[in-house]
């Protein structure tokens, strides 16, 4: 042990010289096991190190744009989430991994306010607000987005109408203030641009949402929604599950944008 510590001390000689790294003799003031060599860091080193560490941790907490703190949630009286904590900063991609039934989808739905999940405690801070106190539509307008593992079929509503309505809702358009409404020209321009970037065919746009879509088409439709709405925090619930190699590559490229 002494040899390994001496090597460490030599490598860090600018911080604490190896000649003073250890004190072989014991101190008369020693009240514990005096046979153990005592470490002596240069005066003030520990304080400087602690201060730097504290400042770095404070900076990390300050940079977190989305923070989950001790989140607990249950379904039908059974607690699934038991103290989840996670801090996410802008530009980061985090993967939550676990076997089936471990709570990944529960976490996703709880974050977006699904009524079938009960929050037992904790907080989710985004833009200075605890989003657990907001309705799902308010969370979406704030900049949150959820791509479902199993996208639902919505008969009678075309993809085009759905996307335009979603954009208007995010902008706060209530049918009165025209300044918040996306114009047809603006919408077509945005939609065309995103389809080109995502290398997607526009043939499914007139079709009803996910009605008759293949697994890959459903996931591509979810990614298109994300691209159009441009959320600040996107929660993707196993978006790559059940996809072929080409579709997985498409999803990965879209996420990395």
Backbone as a ProteinNet text record, in pm:
[ID]
protein_1_A
[PRIMARY]
XXXXXXXXXXXXXXXXXXXXXXXXXXXXXXXXXXXXXXXXXXXXXXXXXXXXXXXXXXXXXXXXXXXXXXXXXXXXXXXXXXXXXXXXXXXXXXXXXXXXXXXXXXXXXXXXXXXXXXXXXXXXXXXXXXXXXXXXXXXXXXXXXXXXXXXXXXXXXXXXXXXXXXXXXXXXXXXXXXXXXXXXXXXXXXXXXXXXXXXXXXXXXXXXXXXXXXXXXXXXXXXXXXXXXXXXXXXXXXXXXXXXXXXXXXXXXXXXX
[TERTIARY]
82.3	0	85.9	194.4	280	339.8	379.3	437.7	338.2	216	116.4	84	79.7	50	167.8	287.5	404.4	403.9	365.2	358.6	255.4	143	39.2	89	158.3	209.7	311	395.2	493.6	425.7	319.6	248.4	180	150.8	80.5	169.4	299.2	394.2	370	299.6	271.1	171.2	91.1	-10.9	38	98.8	156.2	286	403.3	533.4	542.5	601.8	613.4	696	789.8	874.2	793.4	681.3	600.7	468.7	456.9	328.8	295.2	394.6	367.1	453.2	399.3	474.3	483.9	603.9	621.2	601.7	650.6	636.6	496.7	460.1	326.7	332.9	219.4	211.7	175.8	226.1	194	48.7	-15.4	-155.4	-251.3	-196.7	-282	-365.6	-496.8	-586.2	-646.9	-621.5	-676.6	-564	-565.7	-462.6	-338.6	-242.9	-125.6	-27.1	-51.8	39.6	16.1	-95.6	-127.6	-59.8	20.8	84.3	-20.5	13.4	-82.5	-53.1	-158.7	-146.3	-142.9	-51.4	-40.7	-48.4	-159.7	-170.5	-117.4	-64.3	-16	-126.7	-86.8	-183.1	-273.1	-402.2	-497.9	-541.3	-476.2	-512.1	-653.4	-688.8	-821.4	-929.8	-905.8	-1004.3	-1021.5	-907.7	-916.4	-989.6	-959.4	-1022.4	-1172.2	-1210.5	-1351.9	-1426.1	-1365.4	-1429.5	-1449.7	-1348.2	-1358.9	-1466.1	-1469	-1568.8	-1709.4	-1726.2	-1857.9	-1903.4	-1813.2	-1848.2	-1885.8	-1812	-1842.7	-1980.4	-2012.2	-2142.9	-2254.4	-2230.3	-2331.1	-2354.5	-2246.1	-2258.6	-2336.8	-2312.7	-2385.2	-2533.8	-2566.6	-2707.7	-2771.4	-2697.3	-2750.4	-2775.3	-2691.5	-2704.4	-2815.9	-2864.9	-2970	-3096.8	-3143.5	-3263.6	-3389.3	-3372.6	-3486.4	-3441.4	-3505.3	-3457.7	-3571.2	-3553.5	-3647	-3588.9	-3667.6	-3619.2	-3708.5	-3653	-3719.4	-3863.8	-3882.3	-4017.3	-4069.6	-4188.5	-4255.4	-4394.8	-4430.2	-4560.3	-4613.3	-4744.8	-4808	-4919.7	-4954.7	-5064.2	-5157.4	-5282.4	-5382.9	-5334.9	-5274.5	-5231.1	-5096.3	-5035.6	-4905	-4797.3	-4702.7	-4597.5	-4496.3	-4475.6	-4382.5	-4252.7	-4265.3	-4147	-4118.5	-3997.5	-3963.6	-3842.6	-3860.8	-3754.5	-3660.9	-3714.4	-3632.7	-3578.8	-3449.9	-3386.9	-3297.6	-3307.2	-3230	-3222	-3103	-3083.6	-3036.1	-3103.1	-3071.9	-3043.8	-2933.1	-2897.4	-2920.6	-2926.6	-2954.3	-2849.9	-2896.7	-2807.4	-2771.6	-2815.7	-2782.5	-2888.3	-2843.7	-2933	-2911.8	-3016.6	-3008.2	-3091.3	-3038.1	-3109.3	-3142.2	-3269.8	-3314	-3337.2	-3258.8	-3263.3	-3313.5	-3378.6	-3429.5	-3517.7	-3542.1	-3627	-3773.4	-3853.9	-3996.7	-4057.2	-4141.1	-4206.3	-4125.9	-4011.5	-3927.3	-3970.7	-4062.1	-4114.7	-4075.1	-4017	-3973.7	-4092.7	-4195.3	-4314.5	-4390.2	-4390	-4454.8	-4390.1	-4257.5	-4186.4	-4226.2	-4229.5	-4264.1	-4403.6	-4500.4	-4638.9	-4660.2	-4589.4	-4601.3	-4548.5	-4438	-4379.9	-4475.3	-4554.9	-4646.2	-4786.2	-4809.3	-4936.8	-5049.3	-5019.2	-5123.9	-5213	-5345.5	-5435.9	-5439.3	-5387.7	-5389.1	-5276.6	-5189.5	-5075.5	-5085.7	-5064	-5074.9	-4936.4	-4912.4	-4784.6	-4792.2	-4701.4	-4699.1	-4602.4	-4511.6	-4416	-4308.3	-4229.6	-4121	-4161	-4071.3	-4096.6	-4024.1	-4072.7	-4009.2	-3999.3	-3879.2	-3858.8	-3815.3	-3891	-3861.3	-3898	-3800.8	-3819.7	-3869.2	-3816.6	-3850.7	-3985.6	-4054.1	-4185.5	-4185.3	-4268.5	-4290.6	-4401.1	-4363.7	-4461.1	-4565.3	-4539.8	-4638.3	-4766.3	-4757.7	-4874.7	-4950.8	-4900.9	-4961.3	-5041.3	-5137.9	-5214.2	-5127.6	-5159.9	-5078.9	-5062.1	-5170.3	-5158.5	-5068.8	-5067.7	-4980.6	-4834.4	-4808.6	-4672.2	-4623.7	-4714.4	-4677.8	-4646.2	-4727.4	-4701.9	-4573.7	-4537.1	-4414.3	-4290.9	-4309.3	-4196.9	-4165.5	-4258.8	-4237	-4308.9	-4252.2	-4309.5	-4288	-4389.1	-4378.4	-4410.5	-4317.8	-4341.1	-4376.9	-4495.7	-4546.4	-4477.4	-4467.5	-4416.5	-4515.3	-4643.9	-4749.7	-4841.7	-4809.2	-4891.4	-5035.4	-5129.7	-5271.1	-5325.3	-5427.7	-5496.2	-5606.5	-5613.5	-5716.8	-5794.2	-5901	-5979.1	-6046.2	-6053	-6124.3	-6040.8	-5918.2	-5830	-5706.2	-5685.9	-5569.7	-5443.3	-5330.6	-5202.6	-5183.4	-5224.4	-5206.9	-5285.1	-5412.7	-5495.9	-5446.5	-5400.9	-5351.3	-5227.4	-5134	-5010.6	-5038.2	-5128.6	-5160.7	-5228.8	-5320.8	-5389	-5291.5	-5198.4	-5099.3	-5010.1	-4969.8	-4887	-4961.9	-5087.6	-5167.9	-5186.1	-5207.2	-5225.1	-5098.6	-4984	-4857.9	-4833.5	-4876.2	-4858.8	-4960.7	-5056.4	-5155.7	-5274.6	-5294	-5407	-5536.9	-5632.1	-5759.7	-5877.2	-5847.8	-5953.2	-5987.5	-5921.9	-5953.3	-5835.5	-5721.5	-5604.8	-5534.7	-5560.5	-5506.3	-5354	-5296	-5150.6	-5076.9	-5145.3	-5083.9	-5109.6	-5191.1	-5227	-5123	-5086.2	-4993.8	-5070.4	-5017.1	-5084.4	-5066.9	-5158.9	-5145.2	-5011.8	-4967.5	-4840.4	-4723.7	-4725	-4617.8	-4617.4	-4736.3	-4746.6	-4694	-4733.2	-4686.9	-4535.6	-4481.3	-4336.5	-4263.4	-4313.1	-4252.1	-4260.7	-4378.7	-4401.1	-4313.2	-4304.9	-4221.7	-4075.1	-4030	-3890.8	-3856.9	-3944.6	-3918	-3924.1	-4016.7	-4024.9	-3897	-3840.7	-3716.8	-3600.1	-3592.3	-3483	-3490.8	-3612.7	-3631.8	-3639.3	-3630.6	-3637.9	-3767	-3876.4	-4006.7	-4095.2	-4177.9	-4274.7	-4399.4	-4459.2	-4577.9	-4707.7	-4697	-4816.5	-4908.5	-4854	-4939.3	-5002.5	-4969.8	-5023.1	-5175.3	-5239.8	-5386.5	-5453.7	-5378.3	-5436.5	-5465.4	-5559.1	-5592.9	-5475.2	-5464.5	-5348.3	-5329.3	-5220.4	-5177.9	-5275.7	-5377.8	-5477.8	-5421.4	-5394.2	-5336.2	-5187.4	-5125	-4980.6	-4905.8	-4793.6	-4704.5	-4632.8	-4560.5	-4487	-4387.5	-4317.2	-4220	-4284.8	-4401.4	-4471.7	-4520.7	-4566.4	-4612.3	-4498.5	-4382.6	-4269.3	-4220	-4224.3	-4185.3	-4282	-4410.4	-4509.7	-4483.2	-4441.4	-4408.1	-4287.8	-4188.4	-4069.5	-4103.9	-4193.8	-4236.2	-4306.2	-4389.8	-4456	-4352.1	-4251.9	-4146.8	-4072.8	-4044.9	-3972.5	-4054.3	-4184.5	-4270.4	-4289.9	-4307.7	-4335.9	-4209.7	-4094.4	-3965.6	-3968	-3990.7	-3992.8	-3854.2	-3849.8	-3721.8	-3678.8	-3774.9	-3743.4	-3831.5	-3769.6	-3842.8	-3823.8	-3934.3	-3932.1	-3974.4	-3883.8	-3910.7	-3922.9	-4043.6	-4070.1	-4047	-3925.8	-3886.9	-3927.1	-3889.5	-3923.8	-3861.1	-3751.8	-3683.2	-3729.6	-3824	-3865.1	-3945.2	-3913.4	-3986.9	-3956.5	-3849.1	-3816.9	-3705.9	-3704.7	-3596.4	-3473.9	-3365.4	-3239.2	-3251	-3316.4	-3329	-3409.8	-3517.3	-3601.2	-3528.5	-3449.7	-3371.8	-3269.9	-3207.9	-3112.6	-3182.4	-3302.6	-3380.4	-3410.7	-3455.6	-3488.2	-3364.2	-3251.1	-3127.5	-3084.6	-3092	-3053.8	-3146.6	-3276.1	-3372.9	-3348.9	-3318	-3292.2	-3166.4	-3064.7	-2938	-2945.4	-3052.3	-3069	-3087.6
-120.2	0	125.4	121.1	238.7	266.1	160.5	179	240.1	191.4	243.9	388.7	421.7	560	650.8	598.3	678.7	709.8	611	634.1	741	734.4	835	971.9	976.5	1104.6	1161.8	1074	1121.8	1179.4	1111.5	1159	1291.5	1319.7	1443.3	1535.4	1532.6	1604.2	1753.7	1805.6	1948.3	1983.4	1885.5	1910.7	1877.3	1759.7	1726	1646.7	1705.3	1641.6	1505.2	1406.1	1271.8	1267.8	1358.8	1358	1385.3	1454	1486.2	1409.7	1312.8	1245.2	1157.3	1096.1	1005.7	1040.3	1005	1020.4	882.8	823.7	686.7	674.6	772.8	766.3	807.5	775	807.3	929.8	990.4	1110.8	1074.5	1150.9	1127.2	1159.6	1232.8	1268.5	1164.1	1060.5	961	889.5	885.2	819.8	694.3	666.1	545.1	445.8	368.2	270.8	342.4	363.1	442.5	365.9	238.3	162.4	190	258.1	287.8	417.8	417	541.3	647.4	769.3	878.3	961.1	996.4	1077.4	1224.4	1297.3	1440.3	1515.5	1578.3	1661.8	1799.8	1869.6	2005.9	2092.3	2187.5	2274.1	2345.1	2335.8	2405.2	2326.9	2212.6	2136.9	2082.8	2022.6	1963.4	2069.1	2185.4	2292.9	2337.6	2350.9	2393.5	2289.7	2162.6	2054.7	2050.5	2062.2	2059.8	2176.2	2292.6	2410.2	2391.6	2341.7	2320.6	2217.1	2110.5	2005.3	2059.8	2139.2	2196.7	2289.6	2373.5	2465.9	2391.4	2283.5	2206.3	2142.1	2086.7	2024.6	2127.8	2245.8	2351.3	2391	2397.6	2433.6	2327.8	2199.9	2092	2100.3	2129.1	2140.7	2259.4	2367.4	2486.7	2462	2379.2	2353.3	2255.2	2182.3	2084.6	2156.3	2125	2188.7	2111.4	1984.1	1898.8	1807.3	1815.8	1740.5	1667	1536.6	1450.8	1425.8	1452.7	1437.5	1341.9	1226.5	1130.4	1103.3	1078.1	1056.9	918.7	917.7	792.7	792.8	680.7	672.8	530.2	518.2	387.7	371.5	245.5	210.8	115.9	157	75.4	32.4	124.8	98.8	31.7	-8.1	-73.7	25	50.7	147.3	86.9	157.2	111.9	191.4	322.9	408.8	436.1	405.9	415.6	506.2	632.1	728.6	748.3	779.9	802.8	945.8	959.8	1091.9	1095.8	1205.2	1217.9	1364.5	1410.7	1548.4	1545.8	1621.6	1624.4	1767.3	1787.5	1919.2	1925.3	2044.9	2065.8	1996.2	1924.8	1857	1715.5	1671.1	1536.5	1435.5	1310.8	1198.9	1095.2	1063.4	965.6	842.7	724.9	600.1	534.1	509.5	439.4	294.5	204.2	64.1	-24	-133.7	-226.6	-330.6	-442.6	-548.5	-506	-586.2	-558.1	-554.4	-455.3	-444.2	-369.4	-313.7	-243.6	-99.6	-47.8	86.3	191.6	151.1	249.5	325.4	251.8	317	393.5	340.5	411.5	547.1	551.4	678.2	774.7	725.3	810.8	869.2	784.3	830.3	920.6	892.7	977.8	1117.4	1125.1	1255.4	1340.4	1275	1349.5	1363.9	1307	1330.2	1236.9	1112.5	1015.3	996.1	1006.5	997.2	860.6	757.8	624.8	600.2	699.5	684.4	786.8	740.5	827	864.2	992.9	1040.7	1037.9	962.8	949.5	1046.6	1103.4	1196.5	1235.2	1333.9	1380.5	1500.1	1540.1	1655.7	1638.3	1709.9	1713.2	1860.1	1914.5	2057.3	2082.1	2166.8	2204.5	2351	2430.1	2574.1	2639.6	2591.8	2651.2	2610.9	2518	2474.9	2326.4	2288.1	2146.9	2100.2	2031.3	1995.6	1895.8	1832.5	1740	1812.4	1943.5	2022.9	2072.5	2040.1	2087.7	1977.7	2018.8	1925.4	1879.6	1764.6	1715.7	1816.2	1888.9	1986.2	2103.2	2137.1	2244.9	2201.3	2075.7	2023.1	2024.1	1990.6	1991.1	2132.5	2229.5	2367.8	2420.8	2364.7	2407	2358.6	2253.9	2203.9	2057.3	1979.7	1837.3	1757.3	1641.2	1557	1411.1	1327.9	1184.3	1108.1	1022.7	930.4	795.7	746.4	625.3	499.6	401.4	271.5	204.9	220.8	167	282.3	353.2	466.6	423.3	503.4	467.9	507.9	435.8	465.9	566.9	671.7	774.9	785.3	708.6	712.4	848.2	892.5	1015.1	1141.6	1133.7	1250.9	1224.1	1305.1	1285.6	1336.4	1286.4	1329.9	1479.3	1528.9	1671.1	1757.9	1726.5	1805.2	1794.6	1676.1	1656.5	1741.6	1740.6	1817	1966.6	2014.3	2157	2197.3	2113.8	2142.9	2140.8	2045.2	2035.4	2158.9	2207.2	2327.8	2449.2	2463.1	2575.8	2570	2449.1	2433.8	2471.4	2429.3	2462.1	2611.9	2679.2	2824.4	2900.7	2827.7	2893.5	2947.8	2901.7	2949.8	2889.4	2974.4	2929.6	2956	2985.8	3013.7	3160.2	3244.1	3387.1	3472.7	3454.1	3536.1	3480.4	3540.4	3491.3	3500.9	3588.6	3605.9	3481.2	3396.2	3274.3	3153.8	3172.5	3061.7	3042.8	2917.3	2888.2	2899.8	2976.7	2997.2	2873.9	2851.2	2736.3	2735.1	2852	2860.4	2822.8	2875.7	2845.2	2697.5	2641.4	2500.1	2411.4	2439.9	2358.8	2366.6	2485	2502.1	2421.9	2428.8	2353.3	2203.7	2158.9	2016.3	1962.8	2037.1	1995	1986.4	2084.6	2085.2	1967.7	1936.7	1825.2	1691.5	1677.4	1552.8	1529.5	1635.2	1622.4	1585	1649.9	1621.5	1478	1431.3	1297.1	1190.4	1233	1139.7	1058	1127.7	1062.5	1095.7	998.4	1016.2	1082.6	1172.7	1242.6	1169.2	1046.1	972.8	936.2	926.4	886.4	1005.5	1128.2	1246.1	1256.2	1222.6	1230.1	1116.6	1014.8	898.7	932.2	855.2	874.8	832.2	893.8	873.2	726.3	670.8	533.4	426.5	465.4	369	289.6	162.4	78.1	97.2	174.7	197.2	71.4	46.5	-59.6	-11.3	-102.4	-62.8	47.9	35.9	138.2	271	267.7	391.5	462.8	386	446.6	520.2	457.2	520.1	641.9	634.1	748.7	864.7	832.2	936.6	1005.5	928.7	986.6	1080.7	1037.6	1120.2	1247.7	1237.4	1356	1455.1	1404.7	1492.1	1565.2	1491.7	1552	1659.8	1631.9	1728.2	1854.6	1839.9	1955.6	2039.6	1973.6	2045.3	2101.5	2042.4	2089.5	2106.9	1999.6	2008.5	2033.5	2081.1	2103.1	1979.7	1894.5	1767.2	1660.8	1562.4	1456.5	1325.2	1260.4	1132	1025.7	937.1	834.9	699.6	646.4	519.9	403.5	350	236.1	258.3	373.3	407.9	312.2	247.5	158.5	13.9	-17.5	-156.7	-206.4	-328.4	-390.3	-334.5	-258.4	-197	-273.2	-260.9	-320.8	-229.3	-274.7	-201.5	-61.2	-47.8	83.4	179.8	129.7	215.7	256.8	165.4	198.1	307.3	297.4	399.9	534.1	531.2	653.6	719	638.4	690.9	750.3	680.1	728.2	862.1	874.8	1000.5	1114.1	1083	1185.6	1233.1	1140.1	1175.7	1260.7	1226.6	1299.5	1438.6	1469.3	1604	1702.3
0	0	0	75.5	81	-55.4	-124.8	-256.9	-354.3	-352.3	-445.3	-414	-286.7	-251.3	-285.7	-271.2	-305.9	-454.7	-535.7	-679.5	-711.1	-643	-663	-623.8	-512.3	-465.7	-563.4	-621.4	-717.5	-840.9	-885.5	-1003.8	-978.7	-852.5	-818.5	-735.5	-763.5	-679.5	-676.9	-776	-773.8	-664	-625.6	-523.8	-384.5	-370.7	-240.9	-264.5	-232.7	-258.2	-192.1	-261.7	-205.2	-78.2	-65.5	53.8	179.3	164.4	281	282.1	190.8	176.6	295.9	355.4	465.9	587	698.6	822.2	884.7	879.5	926.6	1076.5	1151.5	1296.5	1337.2	1457.9	1507.4	1596.3	1610.3	1691.7	1834.4	1927.6	2067.7	2097.1	2005.8	2027.3	1970.1	1907.1	1843.4	1947.6	1926.4	2022.6	1963.9	1832.3	1771	1748.6	1642.8	1612.9	1560.6	1646.5	1610.8	1524.1	1497.9	1413.5	1265.6	1233.3	1094	1053.2	945	898.8	871.3	901.8	888	763.3	692.9	572	610.1	545.8	570.6	438	411.2	291.6	323.9	225.7	248.9	306.1	384.7	451.7	350.6	372.3	286.8	164.6	134.2	13.4	21.4	135.9	151.1	137.2	193.1	184.2	40.1	-32.8	-171.8	-255.5	-229.9	-306.3	-278.3	-152.2	-115.9	-179.2	-176.8	-235.8	-385.4	-455.1	-599.4	-631.3	-551.2	-572.7	-551.5	-446.9	-418	-528.6	-577.5	-685	-812.3	-841.2	-960.8	-950.3	-832	-813.2	-821.8	-767	-776.1	-920.9	-998.6	-1140.1	-1215.9	-1183.1	-1248.9	-1218.7	-1091.8	-1055.6	-1125.7	-1140.2	-1204.5	-1352.3	-1415.6	-1557.7	-1590.1	-1492.2	-1516.6	-1560.9	-1681.7	-1734.1	-1697.3	-1665.7	-1631.8	-1519	-1404.5	-1288.7	-1218.9	-1208.1	-1135.7	-997.9	-894.5	-757.7	-678.7	-644.3	-555.4	-599.3	-726.9	-780.3	-742.9	-685.8	-648.9	-710.3	-772.9	-839.1	-831.4	-834.9	-823.1	-925.7	-949.7	-1039.9	-966.6	-951.5	-882.4	-744.2	-672.5	-536.2	-522.9	-632.2	-627.4	-669	-580	-609.7	-706.7	-817.9	-921.9	-916.9	-911.2	-901.5	-755.1	-712.1	-570.2	-548.6	-580.6	-556.3	-673.2	-789.5	-909	-908.5	-929.9	-938.4	-1061.9	-1136.8	-1259.9	-1299.4	-1334.4	-1380	-1524.7	-1609.7	-1752.3	-1794.9	-1862.3	-1913.5	-2064.1	-2116.3	-2257.8	-2344.4	-2446.7	-2539.1	-2499.6	-2382.7	-2335.8	-2379.6	-2397.7	-2425.9	-2316.9	-2243.7	-2135.5	-2171.5	-2146.3	-2171.7	-2038.6	-2014.5	-1894	-1933.6	-1877.1	-1918.1	-1804.7	-1843.2	-1743.8	-1809.5	-1741.7	-1798.4	-1804.8	-1872.1	-1879.3	-1739.4	-1716.2	-1586.2	-1482.3	-1521.4	-1423.7	-1400.5	-1484.7	-1460.1	-1561.2	-1673.7	-1773.6	-1831.9	-1873.7	-1929.1	-1821.9	-1700.4	-1589.2	-1568.5	-1574.7	-1560.6	-1672	-1794.7	-1908.7	-1894.6	-1862.8	-1852.4	-1731.4	-1623.8	-1505.1	-1534.2	-1606.4	-1638.9	-1722.7	-1807.9	-1894.7	-1836	-1717.2	-1649.7	-1688.2	-1722.8	-1754.5	-1631.5	-1647.8	-1531.8	-1464.9	-1532.2	-1473.1	-1374.4	-1355.6	-1265.2	-1153.4	-1031.8	-914.3	-863	-849.1	-794.5	-642.5	-580.6	-434.8	-368.7	-445.3	-386.8	-485.6	-447.4	-532	-615.7	-704.1	-789.8	-922.4	-1023.2	-1154.8	-1194	-1188.3	-1211	-1355.1	-1423.4	-1561.6	-1579.7	-1619.6	-1635.6	-1506.8	-1396	-1267.5	-1212.9	-1277.5	-1231.9	-1199.7	-1104.3	-1076.6	-1170.3	-1277.2	-1379.9	-1330	-1216.2	-1161.4	-1121.6	-1108.2	-1072	-1194.7	-1315.1	-1438.8	-1507.4	-1589	-1670.6	-1788.1	-1849.5	-1961.6	-2074.8	-2110.6	-2219.3	-2180	-2051.4	-2004	-2009.1	-1979.8	-1987.8	-2133.1	-2224.4	-2366.3	-2413.3	-2372.7	-2412.7	-2350.5	-2236	-2170.1	-2245.7	-2327.9	-2407.6	-2388.2	-2331.1	-2310.4	-2418.8	-2450.5	-2555.8	-2520.1	-2546.8	-2522.4	-2650	-2693	-2803.8	-2742.7	-2773.9	-2710.2	-2762	-2673.8	-2715.4	-2810.5	-2779.3	-2864.2	-2905.9	-3013.2	-3057.3	-3084.3	-3038.7	-3051	-3187.9	-3230.6	-3355.9	-3327.5	-3409.1	-3393.2	-3524.7	-3539.5	-3663.6	-3683.4	-3807.2	-3840	-3835.3	-3784.6	-3776.4	-3861.3	-3963.2	-4050	-3981.7	-4027.2	-3972	-3993.1	-4109.3	-4139.3	-4041.7	-4022.1	-3930.7	-3786.9	-3751.4	-3615	-3588.8	-3682.2	-3665.1	-3659.9	-3746	-3746.2	-3615.1	-3567.4	-3441	-3324.1	-3325.4	-3218.2	-3214.9	-3331.9	-3338.6	-3285.3	-3324.8	-3276.6	-3125.5	-3073.7	-2929.3	-2854.1	-2906.1	-2839.9	-2838.6	-2943.4	-2951.4	-2867.3	-2810.7	-2726.8	-2803	-2925.9	-3006.1	-2953.7	-2919.5	-2864.3	-2957.1	-3082.4	-3178.7	-3190.2	-3110	-3109.5	-3156.3	-3093.5	-3125.6	-3249.5	-3364.4	-3490.8	-3498.4	-3417.3	-3421.9	-3374.9	-3297.1	-3246	-3335.9	-3436.6	-3524.6	-3634.1	-3660.3	-3769.1	-3900.6	-3992.3	-4120.3	-4209.1	-4302.9	-4393.5	-4467.6	-4513.2	-4585.2	-4494.9	-4373.9	-4278.7	-4244.3	-4224.1	-4188.5	-4300.7	-4423.1	-4536.9	-4552	-4530.8	-4541.5	-4433.9	-4310.8	-4201.3	-4226.9	-4267.4	-4288.5	-4401	-4509.8	-4622.2	-4581.9	-4506.5	-4462.5	-4373.5	-4278.7	-4187.5	-4259.7	-4354.5	-4431	-4510.2	-4564.5	-4641.3	-4551.3	-4436.2	-4343.2	-4292.3	-4266.8	-4212.8	-4321.9	-4448	-4561.7	-4556.4	-4535.1	-4523.5	-4642.7	-4678.4	-4785.8	-4728.7	-4805.7	-4756.2	-4788.1	-4837.6	-4879	-4762.6	-4641.3	-4529	-4456.1	-4497.5	-4429.4	-4435.9	-4548.8	-4551	-4473.6	-4437.9	-4369	-4223.6	-4166.3	-4025.6	-3938.8	-3821.9	-3734.5	-3699.7	-3746.5	-3717.5	-3765.9	-3840.3	-3887.3	-4004.8	-3981.8	-4084.4	-4102.4	-4014.2	-4022.9	-3980.2	-4044.5	-3997.7	-3872.5	-3806.7	-3686.7	-3715.3	-3827.6	-3864.3	-3896.2	-3964	-3997.4	-3872	-3774.6	-3649	-3579.3	-3574.5	-3507.6	-3585.8	-3718.4	-3800.3	-3780.6	-3765.6	-3740.6	-3606.7	-3506.6	-3376.4	-3388.6	-3464.8	-3483.9	-3560.5	-3658.1	-3732.7	-3640.2	-3551.1	-3453.7	-3369.2	-3324	-3242.8	-3321.7	-3448.8	-3532.1	-3555.1	-3571.5	-3596.4	-3470.5	-3357	-3232.2	-3167.5	-3201.2	-3148.6	-2996.2	-2923.6	-2776.8	-2720.5	-2598.5	-2530.6	-2452.8	-2418.7	-2354.2	-2419.2	-2483.5	-2552.8	-2478.9	-2446.6	-2376.6	-2476.7	-2511.9	-2612.9	-2544.4	-2543.4	-2474.4	-2570.8	-2567.7	-2651.8	-2797.6	-2850.1	-2987.6	-3088.5	-3051.2	-3145.1	-3135.5	-3046.7	-3027.8	-3148.4	-3192.1	-3301.6	-3438.7	-3452.8	-3581.2	-3653.2	-3785.5	-3861.9	-3856.5	-3916.2	-3908.2	-3966.4	-4080.8	-4144.9	-4058.9	-3997.8	-3914.1	-3787.1	-3730.6	-3611.3	-3644	-3760.3	-3802.9	-3818.7	-3873.9	-3892.3	-3757.9	-3660.7	-3528.2	-3462.1	-3472	-3410	-3469.3	-3600.6	-3665.5	-3624.7	-3613.4	-3574.5	-3432.2	-3342.6	-3203	-3192.3	-3267.8	-3261.4	-3322.3	-3391.2	-3443.5	-3329.9
[MASK]
+++++++++++++++++++++++++++++++++++++++++++++++++++++++++++++++++++++++++++++++++++++++++++++++++++++++++++++++++++++++++++++++++++++++++++++++++++++++++++++++++++++++++++++++++++++++++++++++++++++++++++++++++++++++++++++++++++++++++++++++++++++++++++++++++

